[in-house]
Amino acid sequence: MSYRNYKPITLCAALILVGAASAASAEIKTQTIEYKQGDTVLEGFLAYDDAVQGKRPAVLVVHTWTGVGDFVRERTTQLAKMGYVAFAPDIYGKGVQPKPPVESSREMKKYTDNRPLLRARVLAGLDVLRANPRADTGKMLAIGFCFGGTGVLELARSGADVLGIVSFHGGPLSSPTPEDDKNIKGRVLALHGADDPNVPAPEVAAFEKEMRDAKVDWQLVAYGNTVHAFTDPAAGNDNSKGAAYNEKADKRSWIAMQDFFREILPK
């Protein structure tokens, strides 16, 4: 057989190798980023798809009461796979990852009792995301889980330029300074467990009144037979404990977030 007969095979193999190399380069990149708010050293988590060219919409992902852990890193990475550049800011400080319920409750309370400090920490994270060269600063969004839901609501109340915020089983929902709701520039989506004992009906009603009074573009979705922490598999499955994973509510709420984002940023 002549050498000529091998050329198609060699070319095919070369094309396969090039394709494999391209596929290998198109992957999710993650990075731990150290930054400061005042004198406090913070450590956030960044995720993006390096196959996406140019600037893209950016999502801030505010963590639960346990800090920047596996759960929030997974959600941040999910958003990167969807084409966003996503950053999970650190509210507590580098190395602070309290254990629930006692340590987490105590740490979270430092910020829910001091909303200006909570806002400062979330805004510091937003500044990190804005500074990322991949972020389209005209297309900024924010989501938060549990304590992080309160965090993104406070971000909106600060008057930050975010087009939309999503609170997943956030609490508290209402503000000690409801007059600040008039500063909200973007749209608000609150995804709530209808049976959440941590955010009972009076708290929800107070939040709704604030949104109405401030004439915010808002939505609240309540999932039946659902308690607190419904997106987190680590919460277990016993509703009687007040916090439990609910697969249906988890999937439905993630779809609701995506629909909300598509409404804000239609392709």
NORDAHU-V391207 format. One line per field, one symbol per residue. ss: DSSP state (H for helix, E for strand, L for the rest). phi: phi as a letter, one per 40 degrees, with the letter a starting at -180 (. if undefined). burial: b if it has 9 or more other C-alpha atoms within 8 Angstrom, else e. A space follows every 50 residues. Layout:
ss = ???
phi = ???
burial = ???
This chain:
ss = LLHHHHHHHHHHHHHHHHHHHHHHHLLEEEEEEEEEELLEEEEEEEEEEL LLLLLEEEEEEELELLELLHHHHHHHHHHHHLLLEEEELLLLLLLLLLLL LHHHHHHHHHHHLLHHHHHHHHHHHHHHHHHLLLEEEEEEEEEEELHHHH HHHHHHHLLLLLLEEEEELLLLLLLLLHHHHHHLLLEEEEEEELLLHHHL HHHHHHHHHHHHHLLLLEEEEEELLLLELLLLHHHLLLHHHLELLLHHHH HHHHHHHHHHHHHHLLL
phi = .ccdccddccccccccccccccccccacbbacbcabbgcccbabbbaacc cccgcadbbcbcccccgcbdcccccccdcccchccbbccbcchdgcbccc cccccccdcdbccbcdcdccccccccccccccccccccbcbababfdccc dcccdcccgccbcabbbcfcacccbcbdcccccccbcbbbbbccbcccbc dccccccccdccccfccbbbbbccfbbcgccbdccgbbcccgbacbdccc ccccccccccccccbcc
burial = eeeeeeeeeeeeeeeeeeeeeeeeebbbebeeeebbbeeebbbbbbbbbb eeeeebbbbbbbbbbbbbbeebbebbbebbbebbbbbbbbbbbeeebbeb eebbbebbeebbeebeebbbbbbbbbebbbeeeebbeebbbbbbbbbbbb bbbbbbbbbbebbbbbbbbbbbbbeeeeebbbbbbbbbbbbbbbbbeebb eebbebbeebbeebebebeeeebeebbbbbbbbebeeebeebbbbbeebb eebeeebeebbbeeeee
